[in-house]
Amino acid sequence: MAQNNVNQIQDHATLFQQPEYQELFAAKREFEGGHDPEEVKRIAEWTKTWEYREKNFEREALTVNPAKACQPLGAILAAVGFEATLPFVHGSQGCVAYFRSHFTRHFKEPFSAVSSSMTEDAAVFGGLNNMVDGLATSYSLYKPKMIAMCTTCMAEVIGDDLQAFIKTSKERGSVPEEFPVPYAHTPSFVGSHITGYDNMMKGILTTLTEGKKTEAKNGKINFIPGFETYVGNLREVKRLASAMGVDYTLLADNSDYLDSPNNGEYEMYPGGTPLEVAADSINAEATIAFQAYSTAKTRDYISNDWKQPVSVIRPVGIRGTDEFLMKLSELTGQPIPKELENERGRAVDAITDSQAWLHGKKVALYGDPDLVIGLVSFLLELGAEPTHIVVTNSNPDFEAELQAILDSSPFGANGKIWGGKDLWHMRSLLFTEPVDLLIGNSYGKYLWRDTKTPMVRIGYPIFDRHHLHRYATFGYSGAINLLNWIVNTLLDELDRNTIIPAKTDISYDLIR
């Protein structure tokens, strides 16, 4: 094939099927200590057994494909929800490159973040000079209104003190004294991305609201999304609140940043909650968090320091959305409008239409604690049976809350929570106790291929499908979206299993 023939350029999926590449792959094996193909096949089959499952679940010192990421990833997601805010990661360049690429692959949008570019020298002598120079360069070059700083493993291991370093940087003129530089220590070797989100959100709110407490309330309700990667959810929450005539502050709104229009004009910081509005959030009537386990420290801070009532409501499914709207009505005195009642009715009607295909279906799922709680609650509403529930970044409070939800429904009787386990554990579960459906992020693709369990991509990250993050999973419209993805995946699988005319496709049924 001529290298310069533009009409014959191939996608990588077909490119590597060409003879020259296949020969290359075959020749590599002698240098890789590859095992005999029959032995590989034998071991692969053994890993599908109960015997292997028992050995797999005995693992203590090894994690294989965990369903979580590290703290700084969550920290910088929190930061970009605020007006003209530049995330600054005190650590090596490689870490920031990973965070940016991770978000860009999911959202299909550019993601700005800078690094102090710590190297071996900084690891020995400390990263103060890197921060002094990095803050000065970031401030002058990118002209943010706020720089939100977090750490990586390198900075944490050597014990760099962000508060002291930021103070010194300001004294040396890197940024003006009054310029906001909130910070959060986010060591990657503890917690996960939801911990990092929480730490950074608390750090930002602490900085912005200092000295802004007034005697009078501002009449608003604060919404804290948590580590939320569906921009459609942020827009849905704003729509629902507006439909009820509720004045609100979203802490923080990254929907425009992560889903900006292509109109020919480049903005480095599109959207975001204005800093002055965020600063006034301390004077709100109340705060509602849509996630519990990614906002634990932030909620404690708001409750204890702001003396503000705080609730956790996950507006997922019918019951979750009902609770959210009723709470808004309770806090504000605003009635729930007829249009939202009609939306509810349409969602209930849709569930009724599909329920026969979902009743009794066994489901395996994995993801972050709050995501899993919302999905399990919705599955129980559908009459499906959550069976294998893997949450790598689990904790006892989450497991107790989820167990209570499972116990509240007969459809949850066979549900088992696997806290702290990973996707290799999930593989053993799917082979030894098969289910009808798998729900999770893109990393479950190989479970789908391996175990042949139909898969619905819900969660973060989703790399191998486009635009799902633009949809809502919150609200009654979000319930319809979730229902659509779940039931139609099952119907797709039914089609695959009845594809042979007059053999498996007996009824020629087009009505389902």
C-alpha positions as CSV (number, residue, x, y, z in Angstrom):
1,M,0.0,0.0,0.0
2,A,1.4,3.4,-1.0
3,Q,2.1,5.5,2.1
4,N,1.0,8.7,0.4
5,N,-2.3,7.4,-0.9
6,V,-4.8,9.4,1.1
7,N,-7.7,7.4,-0.2
8,Q,-6.4,4.3,1.5
9,I,-5.7,5.6,5.0
10,Q,-7.0,3.0,7.4
11,D,-8.3,3.3,10.9
12,H,-6.1,1.7,13.5
13,A,-8.6,-1.1,14.1
14,T,-8.1,-2.3,10.5
15,L,-4.5,-1.1,10.1
16,F,-3.1,-3.6,12.6
17,Q,-4.8,-6.5,10.8
18,Q,-2.5,-6.0,7.9
19,P,0.0,-8.8,7.2
20,E,3.1,-6.8,8.1
21,Y,1.7,-6.0,11.6
22,Q,0.4,-9.5,12.2
23,E,3.9,-10.9,11.3
24,L,5.4,-8.3,13.7
25,F,3.2,-9.4,16.5
26,A,3.9,-13.0,16.0
27,A,7.7,-12.5,15.9
28,K,7.6,-10.5,19.2
29,R,6.4,-13.5,21.1
30,E,9.8,-15.2,21.2
31,F,11.3,-12.1,23.0
32,E,8.4,-11.8,25.4
33,G,8.6,-15.2,27.1
34,G,5.1,-16.0,25.8
35,H,3.4,-19.2,26.9
36,D,2.1,-21.9,24.7
37,P,-1.4,-20.8,23.3
38,E,-3.0,-23.9,24.6
39,E,-1.7,-23.3,28.1
40,V,-2.9,-19.7,28.0
41,K,-6.3,-21.0,26.9
42,R,-6.4,-23.5,29.8
43,I,-5.5,-20.9,32.4
44,A,-8.1,-18.5,31.0
45,E,-10.8,-21.1,31.4
46,W,-9.6,-21.9,34.9
47,T,-10.0,-18.2,35.9
48,K,-13.7,-18.6,35.2
49,T,-14.2,-21.2,37.9
50,W,-15.4,-21.0,41.5
51,E,-12.0,-22.3,42.5
52,Y,-10.2,-19.3,41.0
53,R,-12.9,-17.0,42.4
54,E,-12.0,-18.1,45.9
55,K,-8.3,-17.4,45.3
56,N,-9.1,-14.1,43.6
57,F,-11.1,-12.8,46.6
58,E,-8.2,-13.8,48.9
59,R,-6.1,-11.0,47.4
60,E,-4.8,-8.4,49.9
61,A,-1.8,-6.7,48.4
62,L,-2.8,-6.3,44.8
63,T,-5.5,-4.3,43.0
64,V,-6.4,-5.1,39.4
65,N,-8.3,-2.4,37.5
66,P,-9.8,-0.4,40.4
67,A,-13.0,1.5,39.8
68,K,-11.6,4.8,41.0
69,A,-9.0,7.5,40.3
70,C,-6.8,9.6,42.5
71,Q,-7.5,12.7,44.5
72,P,-6.1,15.5,42.3
73,L,-8.5,14.5,39.4
74,G,-11.5,15.3,41.6
75,A,-9.8,18.5,42.9
76,I,-9.4,20.1,39.5
77,L,-12.9,19.1,38.4
78,A,-14.2,21.1,41.4
79,A,-12.0,24.1,40.5
80,V,-13.2,24.6,36.9
81,G,-16.7,25.1,38.1
82,F,-15.8,28.6,39.4
83,E,-15.4,31.7,37.3
84,A,-12.1,32.1,35.5
85,T,-10.4,29.6,37.8
86,L,-7.1,27.9,36.8
87,P,-6.3,24.6,38.5
88,F,-2.7,24.5,39.6
89,V,-1.3,21.1,40.5
90,H,1.8,21.1,42.7
91,G,3.7,18.1,41.4
92,S,5.2,16.7,38.3
93,Q,4.1,17.4,34.7
94,G,3.1,13.8,34.1
95,C,0.4,13.9,36.6
96,V,-1.3,16.9,35.1
97,A,-1.0,15.5,31.6
98,Y,-2.9,12.4,32.9
99,F,-5.6,14.5,34.5
100,R,-6.1,16.7,31.5
101,S,-6.2,13.8,29.0
102,H,-8.6,11.9,31.2
103,F,-11.2,14.7,31.2
104,T,-10.6,15.6,27.6
105,R,-11.2,12.0,26.5
106,H,-14.5,11.9,28.5
107,F,-15.9,15.3,27.7
108,K,-14.3,15.8,24.3
109,E,-13.4,19.3,25.4
110,P,-10.1,21.0,26.2
111,F,-9.2,21.1,29.9
112,S,-6.8,23.7,31.2
113,A,-4.6,22.9,34.2
114,V,-1.0,23.8,35.0
115,S,1.7,22.2,37.0
116,S,4.6,23.4,39.1
117,S,6.7,20.9,37.1
118,M,8.5,19.3,40.1
119,T,11.5,17.2,39.1
120,E,14.2,15.2,41.0
121,D,15.7,18.4,42.4
122,A,12.4,19.5,43.8
123,A,11.9,16.1,45.3
124,V,15.1,16.5,47.3
125,F,15.0,20.2,48.1
126,G,11.3,20.9,48.1
127,G,9.1,22.6,45.5
128,L,8.9,26.2,46.8
129,N,10.8,27.7,43.9
130,N,8.7,25.7,41.5
131,M,5.6,27.2,43.1
132,V,6.9,30.8,43.2
133,D,7.8,30.7,39.5
134,G,4.7,28.7,38.5
135,L,2.2,31.0,40.2
136,A,3.9,34.1,38.7
137,T,3.8,32.6,35.2
138,S,0.2,31.3,35.5
139,Y,-1.0,34.7,36.8
140,S,0.6,36.7,34.1
141,L,0.2,34.4,31.1
142,Y,-3.3,32.9,31.6
143,K,-4.9,35.9,33.6
144,P,-7.2,33.9,35.8
145,K,-9.4,35.4,38.6
146,M,-8.5,32.6,40.9
147,I,-5.9,29.8,41.0
148,A,-7.0,26.7,42.9
149,M,-4.0,24.6,44.1
150,C,-3.8,20.9,44.9
151,T,-1.0,18.4,45.4
152,T,0.2,15.1,44.0
153,C,2.1,12.2,45.6
154,M,5.5,13.8,45.1
155,A,4.7,17.0,47.0
156,E,2.9,15.1,49.7
157,V,5.7,12.6,50.3
158,I,8.3,15.3,50.8
159,G,5.9,17.3,53.0
160,D,5.4,20.5,51.1
161,D,3.2,22.9,53.0
162,L,0.8,24.6,50.6
163,Q,-0.3,27.3,53.0
164,A,3.2,28.4,53.8
165,F,4.4,28.1,50.2
166,I,1.4,30.3,48.9
167,K,2.1,32.9,51.6
168,T,5.8,33.0,50.6
169,S,4.9,33.2,46.9
170,K,2.7,36.2,47.6
171,E,5.4,37.9,49.6
172,R,7.8,37.4,46.6
173,G,5.3,39.0,44.3
174,S,4.1,36.0,42.3
175,V,0.5,37.1,42.6
176,P,-1.1,40.1,44.4
177,E,-1.7,39.6,48.1
178,E,-5.5,39.9,47.7
179,F,-5.6,37.4,44.8
180,P,-7.5,34.2,45.9
181,V,-5.4,31.0,45.9
182,P,-7.4,28.3,47.7
183,Y,-5.7,25.0,48.2
184,A,-6.2,21.4,49.2
185,H,-3.8,18.7,50.1
186,T,-4.7,15.8,47.9
187,P,-2.3,12.9,48.3
188,S,-3.0,10.2,45.7
189,F,-2.1,7.3,47.9
190,V,-5.2,7.8,50.1
191,G,-8.8,8.3,49.2
192,S,-9.9,8.7,45.7
193,H,-11.1,11.3,43.2
194,I,-14.2,12.0,45.3
195,T,-12.1,12.7,48.3
196,G,-10.1,15.2,46.2
197,Y,-13.3,16.9,45.0
198,D,-14.4,17.3,48.6
199,N,-11.1,18.7,49.8
200,M,-10.9,21.2,47.0
201,M,-14.5,22.3,47.3
202,K,-14.1,23.0,51.0
203,G,-10.8,24.8,50.4
204,I,-12.4,27.1,47.7
205,L,-15.5,27.9,49.8
206,T,-13.4,28.6,52.9
207,T,-11.3,31.1,50.9
208,L,-14.1,32.8,49.0
209,T,-16.5,33.2,52.0
210,E,-14.0,34.5,54.6
211,G,-15.4,37.6,56.1
212,K,-18.6,37.6,53.9
213,K,-21.1,36.5,56.6
214,T,-24.0,39.0,57.0
215,E,-26.9,39.2,59.4
216,A,-29.5,38.8,56.6
217,K,-30.0,35.7,54.5
218,N,-29.9,36.1,50.7
219,G,-33.0,33.9,50.1
220,K,-31.1,31.4,47.9
221,I,-30.6,27.7,48.1
222,N,-27.1,26.3,47.5
223,F,-26.7,23.2,45.3
224,I,-23.5,21.2,45.5
225,P,-23.3,18.6,42.8
226,G,-20.3,16.6,44.1
227,F,-18.1,14.7,41.6
228,E,-20.7,15.0,38.9
229,T,-19.6,14.3,35.3
230,Y,-23.0,14.6,33.5
231,V,-23.3,18.2,32.4
232,G,-26.9,17.4,31.6
233,N,-27.5,16.9,35.3
234,L,-26.3,20.4,36.2
235,R,-28.6,21.9,33.5
236,E,-31.5,19.7,34.6
237,V,-31.1,20.9,38.3
238,K,-31.1,24.5,37.1
239,R,-34.2,23.9,35.0
240,L,-36.1,22.3,37.8
241,A,-35.2,25.0,40.3
242,S,-36.2,27.7,37.7
243,A,-39.5,25.9,37.0
244,M,-40.3,26.2,40.7
245,G,-39.2,29.9,40.9
246,V,-36.4,29.0,43.3
247,D,-33.3,31.3,43.5
248,Y,-30.2,29.2,43.8
249,T,-26.4,29.1,43.7
250,L,-24.7,26.1,42.0
251,L,-21.4,25.3,43.8
252,A,-20.0,24.9,41.3
253,D,-21.3,25.1,37.7
254,N,-18.8,23.6,35.2
255,S,-21.5,22.8,32.6
256,D,-20.4,25.5,30.1
257,Y,-16.7,24.8,30.8
258,L,-17.1,21.1,29.9
259,D,-19.7,21.6,27.1
260,S,-18.8,24.9,25.5
261,P,-20.3,26.0,22.1
262,N,-18.2,26.0,19.0
263,N,-19.0,29.5,17.8
264,G,-15.7,30.6,16.4
265,E,-14.7,32.4,19.6
266,Y,-12.2,30.8,22.0
267,E,-12.8,31.3,25.8
268,M,-10.3,29.8,28.2
269,Y,-12.7,30.0,31.1
270,P,-16.3,29.6,29.8
271,G,-19.1,29.8,32.3
272,G,-18.5,29.0,36.0
273,T,-20.1,30.2,39.1
274,P,-19.1,33.9,39.6
275,L,-16.7,34.3,42.5
276,E,-18.9,37.0,44.1
277,V,-21.9,34.8,44.0
278,A,-20.0,31.9,45.4
279,A,-18.7,34.1,48.2
280,D,-22.3,35.0,49.1
281,S,-23.3,31.4,49.4
282,I,-22.4,31.6,53.1
283,N,-25.6,33.7,53.5
284,A,-28.0,31.2,51.8
285,E,-31.1,29.8,53.4
286,A,-29.9,26.2,53.1
287,T,-27.6,23.9,51.1
288,I,-28.5,20.7,49.3
289,A,-25.8,18.3,48.2
290,F,-26.6,15.8,45.5
291,Q,-23.8,13.4,46.7
292,A,-22.9,12.5,50.3
293,Y,-19.5,10.8,50.0
294,S,-17.9,13.4,47.8
295,T,-19.0,16.3,50.0
296,A,-18.5,15.0,53.6
297,K,-16.0,17.6,54.7
298,T,-17.7,20.4,52.8
299,R,-21.0,19.6,54.4
300,D,-19.5,19.5,57.8
301,Y,-17.8,22.9,57.2
302,I,-21.1,24.5,56.0
303,S,-23.1,23.1,58.9
304,N,-20.6,23.9,61.6
305,D,-19.0,27.1,60.4
306,W,-21.8,28.7,58.3
307,K,-24.5,27.4,60.7
308,Q,-26.5,26.5,57.7
309,P,-28.9,23.5,57.3
310,V,-27.5,20.9,54.9
311,S,-29.4,18.1,53.3
312,V,-28.3,15.2,51.0
313,I,-30.7,14.4,48.2
314,R,-29.9,12.4,45.1
315,P,-32.5,13.4,42.5
316,V,-32.3,10.0,40.6
317,G,-35.4,8.1,39.6
318,I,-39.0,8.9,40.7
319,R,-38.5,8.8,44.4
320,G,-35.3,10.7,44.4
321,T,-36.7,13.5,42.2
322,D,-39.8,13.6,44.4
323,E,-37.7,14.1,47.5
324,F,-35.7,16.9,45.8
325,L,-38.7,18.8,44.6
326,M,-40.6,18.4,48.0
327,K,-37.5,19.6,49.8
328,L,-37.2,22.7,47.6
329,S,-40.9,23.4,48.3
330,E,-40.4,22.9,52.0
331,L,-37.4,25.3,52.1
332,T,-38.8,28.0,49.9
333,G,-42.6,27.7,50.2
334,Q,-42.8,27.5,46.4
335,P,-45.4,25.0,45.1
336,I,-44.4,22.2,42.7
337,P,-45.8,23.3,39.3
338,K,-48.2,21.3,37.2
339,E,-45.6,20.9,34.4
340,L,-43.3,19.0,36.7
341,E,-46.2,16.8,37.9
342,N,-46.8,16.0,34.2
343,E,-43.2,15.2,33.7
344,R,-43.4,12.8,36.6
345,G,-46.5,11.2,35.1
346,R,-44.7,10.7,31.8
347,A,-41.7,9.1,33.5
348,V,-44.0,6.7,35.5
349,D,-45.8,5.9,32.2
350,A,-42.5,5.1,30.5
351,I,-41.5,2.8,33.4
352,T,-44.9,1.1,33.2
353,D,-44.4,0.5,29.4
354,S,-41.0,-1.2,30.0
355,Q,-41.5,-2.9,33.3
356,A,-42.2,-6.3,31.8
357,W,-38.8,-6.4,30.2
358,L,-37.1,-5.4,33.4
359,H,-38.9,-7.3,36.1
360,G,-36.6,-9.8,37.8
361,K,-33.6,-9.0,35.7
362,K,-30.3,-9.5,37.6
363,V,-27.9,-6.6,37.4
364,A,-24.2,-6.1,38.3
365,L,-23.0,-2.6,38.7
366,Y,-20.0,-0.6,39.8
367,G,-18.9,3.0,40.4
368,D,-18.7,5.7,43.0
369,P,-20.7,5.4,46.1
370,D,-23.3,8.0,45.4
371,L,-23.7,7.0,41.8
372,V,-24.3,3.4,42.9
373,I,-26.9,4.4,45.5
374,G,-28.8,6.3,42.9
375,L,-28.7,3.5,40.4
376,V,-29.6,0.8,42.9
377,S,-32.6,2.8,44.1
378,F,-33.8,3.3,40.5
379,L,-33.3,-0.4,39.6
380,L,-35.5,-1.3,42.6
381,E,-38.2,1.0,41.3
382,L,-38.0,-0.8,37.9
383,G,-38.4,-4.3,39.6
384,A,-34.8,-5.2,38.6
385,E,-32.6,-7.0,41.0
386,P,-29.2,-5.4,41.9
387,T,-27.0,-8.5,42.5
388,H,-23.3,-7.8,42.4
389,I,-22.4,-4.3,43.6
390,V,-18.7,-3.4,43.4
391,V,-17.5,-0.1,44.9
392,T,-13.7,0.3,45.1
393,N,-13.8,3.6,47.0
394,S,-16.3,2.2,49.6
395,N,-16.6,3.0,53.3
396,P,-18.7,1.6,56.2
397,D,-21.2,4.5,56.2
398,F,-21.9,4.0,52.5
399,E,-22.3,0.2,52.8
400,A,-24.7,0.6,55.7
401,E,-26.8,3.1,53.7
402,L,-26.9,1.0,50.6
403,Q,-27.7,-2.2,52.6
404,A,-30.7,-0.4,54.1
405,I,-31.9,0.5,50.6
406,L,-31.6,-3.1,49.5
407,D,-33.4,-4.3,52.6
408,S,-36.3,-2.0,51.8
409,S,-37.3,-3.9,48.7
410,P,-37.9,-7.6,47.9
411,F,-36.0,-7.0,44.7
412,G,-32.9,-6.2,46.8
413,A,-32.9,-9.5,48.8
414,N,-30.1,-11.0,46.7
415,G,-28.0,-7.9,46.4
416,K,-24.4,-8.2,47.7
417,I,-22.1,-5.2,48.3
418,W,-18.5,-5.8,47.5
419,G,-16.7,-2.8,49.1
420,G,-13.1,-2.2,48.3
421,K,-13.1,-4.8,45.5
422,D,-12.0,-4.1,41.9
423,L,-13.1,-5.1,38.4
424,W,-11.1,-8.3,38.4
425,H,-13.2,-9.4,41.3
426,M,-16.3,-8.4,39.2
427,R,-15.0,-10.7,36.5
428,S,-15.1,-13.7,38.8
429,L,-18.6,-12.7,40.0
430,L,-19.9,-12.5,36.4
431,F,-18.5,-15.9,35.5
432,T,-19.5,-17.8,38.6
433,E,-22.9,-16.1,39.1
434,P,-24.0,-14.7,35.8
435,V,-26.4,-11.8,35.5
436,D,-28.6,-10.3,32.8
437,L,-27.0,-6.8,32.7
438,L,-23.8,-4.9,33.7
439,I,-23.8,-1.2,34.4
440,G,-20.6,0.8,34.7
441,N,-18.0,3.0,33.0
442,S,-15.9,2.2,29.9
443,Y,-13.5,0.0,31.9
444,G,-16.2,-2.6,31.9
445,K,-16.0,-3.0,28.2
446,Y,-13.5,-5.9,28.6
447,L,-15.8,-7.6,31.2
448,W,-18.6,-7.3,28.5
449,R,-16.3,-8.9,25.9
450,D,-15.0,-11.6,28.2
451,T,-18.2,-12.6,30.0
452,K,-20.7,-11.7,27.2
453,T,-22.8,-9.8,29.8
454,P,-24.8,-7.0,28.1
455,M,-23.4,-3.6,29.2
456,V,-24.9,-0.2,29.8
457,R,-22.3,2.6,30.1
458,I,-23.2,4.8,33.0
459,G,-20.7,6.7,35.2
460,Y,-17.2,8.1,34.7
461,P,-15.1,7.8,32.6
462,I,-16.8,7.0,29.3
463,F,-14.2,7.0,26.6
464,D,-15.6,4.7,24.0
465,R,-19.0,6.3,23.4
466,H,-19.7,9.9,22.6
467,H,-22.0,12.5,24.1
468,L,-23.6,10.5,26.9
469,H,-22.4,13.1,29.5
470,R,-24.6,15.7,27.8
471,Y,-27.7,13.8,28.9
472,A,-29.3,14.1,32.3
473,T,-29.6,11.2,34.8
474,F,-31.3,13.5,37.3
475,G,-34.9,14.4,37.4
476,Y,-37.9,12.8,35.7
477,S,-36.3,13.3,32.3
478,G,-33.1,11.7,33.6
479,A,-35.2,8.7,34.8
480,I,-36.4,8.3,31.2
481,N,-32.9,8.5,29.9
482,L,-31.7,5.8,32.3
483,L,-34.7,3.6,31.5
484,N,-34.0,4.0,27.8
485,W,-30.4,3.0,28.0
486,I,-31.2,0.0,30.3
487,V,-34.2,-1.5,28.6
488,N,-33.0,-1.0,25.1
489,T,-29.7,-2.7,25.9
490,L,-31.7,-5.7,27.0
491,L,-33.7,-5.6,23.8
492,D,-30.5,-5.3,21.8
493,E,-29.3,-8.5,23.5
494,L,-32.6,-10.2,22.7
495,D,-32.2,-9.4,19.1
496,R,-28.6,-10.8,19.1
497,N,-29.9,-14.0,20.6
498,T,-32.8,-14.3,18.1
499,I,-31.0,-13.4,14.9
500,I,-31.3,-16.6,12.9
501,P,-34.5,-16.7,10.8
502,A,-36.8,-19.7,11.4
503,K,-34.4,-21.0,14.1
504,T,-34.1,-18.5,16.9
505,D,-36.3,-15.9,15.3
506,I,-39.5,-17.9,15.5
507,S,-42.1,-15.2,16.0
508,Y,-40.6,-12.5,13.7
509,D,-41.8,-10.1,16.4
510,L,-41.4,-6.4,15.7
511,I,-43.6,-5.4,18.7
512,R,-41.8,-5.3,22.0
